[in-house]
Amino acid sequence: MVNTSLKARQKAENAAPISLSLLGVPRLLVNAQPVRLAYGKAEALLYYLAATSQVHSRAVLAALLWSQSSESQARNSLRNAVYTIRRGLKPFDLLIVERDTIALDTAAVQFDLPHFQAAIEQPQQTPETLAEALSLWRGLFLDGLHLPDTPDFDLWLGEQRHRLEALYRQGLFTLARHYSASQRLTGARQTLEKLLRFDPLHEAGHQQLMRLYVQSGHRAAALRQYELLRSRLVEELGVDPDPATQALHLEILQAGDVPPATVPVIEPPTKGLYPFVGREREMAALSQIYQTVLPHGPARLVMLEGEPGIGKTRLVKEWLAT
């Protein structure tokens, strides 16, 4: 069913007048033909209008992409970008340009982002719908897009990448639980493998995989999976697994004699395989704070607050390595 849905989506993508994919390296198709705009900031403007799906003032857009220019130069650059977009989308004119505002009419666009977000965020997803949405993920949001002198755009881009990566993790974990609940154990294992390749320190994913191994009669593999997680946490972050993970490990240990593992365990990727992206603002803030307090002597304590699992420790380690 998933493959049928994917084929239907690909057929619709080819049939749609305009197709736009932003999950991964950006891809724009007009009448099923790939199109690259001649102006990099024009592409960024198109992607921003599509991703936000809102009406924006000209002043805001000009400041977003041309903050280093004078107001008149920025507005002129914005006009040139609008012209470039319209020329690239011919014969279709999807830009809604008013005197003071600009928006993009996405009704005629086959667009990956809203389908991806809606399927994962809706409370009751079917496994098929969720799997199809996850298949839209080709990589980092707007992968490879780099613009000079656009701090506000870079900040927005980093925030969106962080949010969409979290959605992707959530979707994979939810799909694995769907498969496990319906005894589709192979699908559950493969989905958890994909999750742990994407996020090697996702403890809930490791816990679910450990339970899955036990459910399949492979307690040794479950214990090995725990040891892989524990060693990676110690190496990367200098911490032990969460109490819930340790309790699960103890429960498996106490379950009885353990035969040799007969199924593969998920080896975490080597250190540094996944780039540290989307946290430029936080890195800059840490550096600014450090430079501010440095004249007053070494700081003995720095408080970094945030929800569990959002990458506080990774942020500090990356900053210390700079």
C-alpha positions as CSV (number, residue, x, y, z in Angstrom):
1,M,0.0,0.0,0.0
2,V,2.8,2.3,0.8
3,N,4.5,1.7,-2.6
4,T,1.2,2.3,-4.3
5,S,0.8,5.6,-2.5
6,L,4.4,6.6,-3.4
7,K,3.8,5.9,-7.0
8,A,0.5,7.9,-6.9
9,R,2.4,10.8,-5.3
10,Q,5.2,10.6,-7.9
11,K,2.6,10.5,-10.7
12,A,0.8,13.6,-9.1
13,E,4.1,15.3,-8.8
14,N,4.8,14.8,-12.5
15,A,1.3,15.9,-13.4
16,A,1.3,19.0,-11.3
17,P,2.2,22.2,-13.1
18,I,4.8,23.0,-10.4
19,S,6.4,20.7,-8.0
20,L,8.6,22.0,-5.1
21,S,10.6,19.7,-2.7
22,L,12.4,21.4,0.1
23,L,13.3,18.4,2.3
24,G,16.8,17.7,1.1
25,V,18.5,19.5,-1.8
26,P,15.8,21.9,-3.1
27,R,14.1,20.7,-6.3
28,L,11.8,22.8,-8.5
29,L,9.9,21.3,-11.4
30,V,7.9,23.3,-13.9
31,N,5.8,21.1,-16.2
32,A,7.9,18.2,-15.0
33,Q,11.1,19.8,-16.0
34,P,13.8,20.8,-13.5
35,V,14.3,24.6,-13.1
36,R,17.1,26.5,-11.4
37,L,16.6,30.2,-10.9
38,A,19.5,32.4,-12.0
39,Y,19.7,34.3,-8.8
40,G,20.5,32.5,-5.5
41,K,18.5,34.9,-3.3
42,A,15.6,34.6,-5.6
43,E,15.5,30.9,-4.9
44,A,15.7,31.6,-1.2
45,L,12.8,34.0,-1.5
46,L,10.7,31.4,-3.3
47,Y,11.5,28.8,-0.7
48,Y,10.8,31.2,2.2
49,L,7.4,32.2,0.7
50,A,6.5,28.5,0.1
51,A,7.7,27.2,3.5
52,T,6.0,30.0,5.5
53,S,2.8,30.1,3.4
54,Q,2.1,33.6,4.5
55,V,1.7,37.1,3.2
56,H,4.9,39.1,4.0
57,S,5.5,42.8,3.7
58,R,8.1,44.0,1.2
59,A,10.1,45.7,4.0
60,V,10.4,42.4,6.0
61,L,11.5,40.4,2.9
62,A,14.0,43.1,1.9
63,A,15.5,43.1,5.4
64,L,15.5,39.3,5.6
65,L,17.7,38.8,2.5
66,W,19.4,42.2,2.0
67,S,20.0,43.5,5.5
68,Q,23.5,44.7,4.5
69,S,22.2,47.0,1.8
70,S,20.6,50.3,2.1
71,E,16.8,50.4,2.1
72,S,16.5,51.5,-1.5
73,Q,19.1,48.9,-2.7
74,A,17.3,46.2,-0.7
75,R,13.9,47.0,-2.3
76,N,15.5,47.1,-5.7
77,S,17.1,43.7,-5.1
78,L,13.7,42.4,-4.0
79,R,12.1,43.6,-7.2
80,N,14.8,41.8,-9.2
81,A,14.2,38.6,-7.2
82,V,10.5,38.8,-7.9
83,Y,11.2,39.2,-11.6
84,T,13.5,36.2,-11.5
85,I,11.0,34.0,-9.8
86,R,8.2,35.0,-12.3
87,R,10.5,34.3,-15.2
88,G,11.5,30.9,-13.8
89,L,7.9,29.8,-13.2
90,K,6.6,30.8,-16.6
91,P,4.0,30.2,-18.0
92,F,2.6,30.2,-14.4
93,D,2.4,33.3,-12.2
94,L,2.0,32.2,-8.6
95,L,3.3,35.3,-7.0
96,I,0.7,37.5,-5.4
97,V,2.4,40.9,-5.5
98,E,0.6,43.9,-4.0
99,R,2.0,47.4,-3.4
100,D,3.3,46.5,0.1
101,T,3.1,42.7,0.3
102,I,4.2,39.6,-1.5
103,A,2.9,36.0,-1.1
104,L,3.0,32.7,-3.0
105,D,-0.2,30.9,-4.2
106,T,0.7,27.3,-3.5
107,A,-2.7,25.9,-4.5
108,A,-1.3,24.7,-7.9
109,V,2.0,23.5,-6.4
110,Q,2.8,19.9,-5.5
111,F,4.7,20.6,-2.3
112,D,6.4,18.2,0.1
113,L,6.5,20.2,3.3
114,P,2.8,20.5,4.2
115,H,2.2,16.8,3.6
116,F,5.2,15.9,5.7
117,Q,4.2,18.1,8.6
118,A,0.4,17.3,8.6
119,A,0.8,13.5,8.5
120,I,3.3,13.5,11.4
121,E,1.5,16.1,13.5
122,Q,-2.1,14.8,13.2
123,P,-3.2,12.8,16.3
124,Q,-4.3,9.6,14.6
125,Q,-2.0,8.6,11.8
126,T,-2.3,5.3,9.9
127,P,1.0,3.5,9.5
128,E,0.6,3.8,5.7
129,T,0.0,7.6,5.8
130,L,2.9,8.1,8.2
131,A,5.3,5.9,6.1
132,E,4.4,7.8,3.0
133,A,5.1,11.2,4.7
134,L,8.4,10.0,6.0
135,S,9.4,8.9,2.6
136,L,9.3,12.6,1.6
137,W,12.4,13.1,3.8
138,R,15.4,13.3,1.4
139,G,17.7,15.0,3.9
140,L,18.3,18.3,5.6
141,F,15.7,21.1,5.0
142,L,17.1,23.2,2.1
143,D,20.3,21.2,2.1
144,G,23.2,22.9,0.5
145,L,21.6,26.4,0.6
146,H,24.2,29.0,1.7
147,L,23.7,32.7,1.4
148,P,26.2,35.5,2.2
149,D,25.3,38.2,4.7
150,T,21.8,37.0,5.7
151,P,21.9,36.6,9.5
152,D,18.1,36.7,9.9
153,F,17.5,34.2,7.1
154,D,20.2,32.0,8.5
155,L,18.5,32.1,11.9
156,W,15.1,31.2,10.4
157,L,16.7,28.4,8.4
158,G,18.5,26.9,11.4
159,E,15.2,27.0,13.5
160,Q,13.3,25.3,10.7
161,R,15.9,22.6,10.2
162,H,15.9,21.9,14.0
163,R,12.1,21.7,14.0
164,L,11.8,19.4,11.0
165,E,14.5,17.1,12.2
166,A,12.6,16.7,15.4
167,L,9.4,15.9,13.4
168,Y,11.3,13.3,11.4
169,R,12.5,11.6,14.6
170,Q,9.0,11.7,16.0
171,G,7.5,10.2,12.9
172,L,10.0,7.4,12.8
173,F,9.5,6.5,16.4
174,T,5.7,6.7,16.1
175,L,5.8,4.5,13.0
176,A,7.9,1.9,14.8
177,R,5.4,1.7,17.6
178,H,2.6,1.3,15.1
179,Y,4.4,-1.6,13.5
180,S,5.3,-3.2,16.8
181,A,1.7,-2.9,18.1
182,S,0.4,-4.7,15.1
183,Q,3.1,-7.4,15.3
184,R,4.8,-6.2,12.1
185,L,8.2,-6.8,13.8
186,T,10.4,-6.6,10.7
187,G,8.9,-3.2,9.8
188,A,9.4,-2.0,13.4
189,R,13.0,-3.2,13.5
190,Q,13.8,-1.6,10.1
191,T,12.2,1.7,11.2
192,L,14.1,1.8,14.5
193,E,17.3,1.1,12.6
194,K,16.6,4.1,10.4
195,L,15.9,6.2,13.5
196,L,19.1,5.2,15.2
197,R,21.2,5.8,12.1
198,F,19.7,9.3,12.0
199,D,20.0,9.9,15.8
200,P,22.4,7.4,17.5
201,L,21.6,8.7,21.0
202,H,17.8,8.5,20.8
203,E,17.3,6.6,24.0
204,A,13.6,5.9,23.5
205,G,14.5,4.3,20.2
206,H,17.1,2.1,21.8
207,Q,14.6,1.1,24.5
208,Q,12.0,0.2,21.9
209,L,14.5,-1.9,19.9
210,M,15.6,-3.7,23.1
211,R,12.0,-4.6,23.8
212,L,11.6,-5.7,20.3
213,Y,14.5,-8.0,20.5
214,V,13.2,-9.5,23.7
215,Q,9.8,-9.9,22.1
216,S,11.4,-11.8,19.3
217,G,13.3,-14.0,21.7
218,H,16.7,-12.4,21.3
219,R,17.6,-11.2,24.8
220,A,21.3,-11.2,24.0
221,A,20.8,-8.8,21.2
222,A,18.8,-6.6,23.5
223,L,21.6,-6.6,26.1
224,R,24.2,-5.9,23.4
225,Q,22.1,-2.9,22.1
226,Y,22.2,-1.5,25.7
227,E,25.9,-1.8,25.8
228,L,26.3,0.0,22.5
229,L,24.2,2.8,23.7
230,R,25.9,3.0,27.1
231,S,29.4,3.1,25.5
232,R,28.3,5.8,23.0
233,L,26.8,8.0,25.8
234,V,30.0,7.7,27.9
235,E,32.2,8.5,24.9
236,E,30.1,11.3,23.5
237,L,28.6,13.0,26.5
238,G,30.2,11.5,29.6
239,V,26.9,10.3,31.0
240,D,25.1,7.0,31.7
241,P,21.8,5.9,30.1
242,D,18.6,7.3,31.6
243,P,17.2,5.5,34.7
244,A,14.4,4.1,32.5
245,T,16.9,2.5,30.1
246,Q,18.9,1.1,33.0
247,A,15.7,-0.3,34.6
248,L,14.9,-2.0,31.3
249,H,18.4,-3.4,31.0
250,L,18.1,-4.8,34.6
251,E,14.7,-6.3,33.8
252,I,16.2,-8.1,30.7
253,L,19.2,-9.3,32.8
254,Q,16.9,-10.8,35.4
255,A,14.7,-12.6,32.8
256,G,17.0,-15.7,32.7
257,D,19.9,-17.2,30.9
258,V,20.8,-15.5,27.7
259,P,21.6,-17.4,24.5
260,P,24.1,-16.1,22.0
261,A,22.8,-13.2,19.9
262,T,21.5,-14.4,16.5
263,V,20.3,-11.1,15.1
264,P,22.3,-8.0,14.3
265,V,22.4,-5.0,16.7
266,I,22.4,-1.4,15.5
267,E,25.9,-0.1,15.6
268,P,25.8,3.7,16.2
269,P,27.5,5.6,13.4
270,T,31.1,6.7,14.0
271,K,31.7,9.9,15.8
272,G,31.3,13.0,13.6
273,L,29.2,11.3,10.9
274,Y,26.3,13.6,11.5
275,P,27.1,17.3,11.1
276,F,26.2,19.9,13.7
277,V,23.8,22.3,12.0
278,G,21.1,24.7,12.7
279,R,22.5,26.1,16.0
280,E,24.5,29.1,14.8
281,R,22.5,31.5,17.0
282,E,23.1,29.5,20.1
283,M,26.8,29.1,19.3
284,A,27.1,32.8,18.8
285,A,25.3,33.5,22.0
286,L,27.7,31.3,24.0
287,S,30.7,33.0,22.5
288,Q,29.2,36.5,23.2
289,I,28.6,35.6,26.8
290,Y,32.0,34.2,27.2
291,Q,33.6,37.3,25.8
292,T,31.5,39.4,28.1
293,V,32.5,37.6,31.3
294,L,36.1,36.9,30.4
295,P,37.5,40.3,31.7
296,H,36.0,39.5,35.1
297,G,37.9,36.3,35.5
298,P,37.0,32.6,34.8
299,A,33.4,31.6,35.2
300,R,32.9,28.8,37.7
301,L,29.4,27.9,36.6
302,V,27.3,28.3,33.4
303,M,23.6,27.4,33.4
304,L,22.2,26.0,30.1
305,E,18.5,25.3,30.3
306,G,16.2,23.5,27.9
307,E,13.9,20.5,27.5
308,P,15.4,17.0,27.7
309,G,16.8,15.7,24.5
310,I,17.1,18.9,22.5
311,G,20.9,18.8,22.3
312,K,22.2,20.9,25.2
313,T,25.2,18.7,25.8
314,R,26.0,18.4,22.1
315,L,25.8,22.2,21.9
316,V,28.3,22.7,24.7
317,K,30.7,20.1,23.4
318,E,30.6,21.6,19.9
319,W,31.2,25.1,21.3
320,L,34.1,23.9,23.5
321,A,35.7,22.4,20.4
322,T,35.7,25.7,18.5
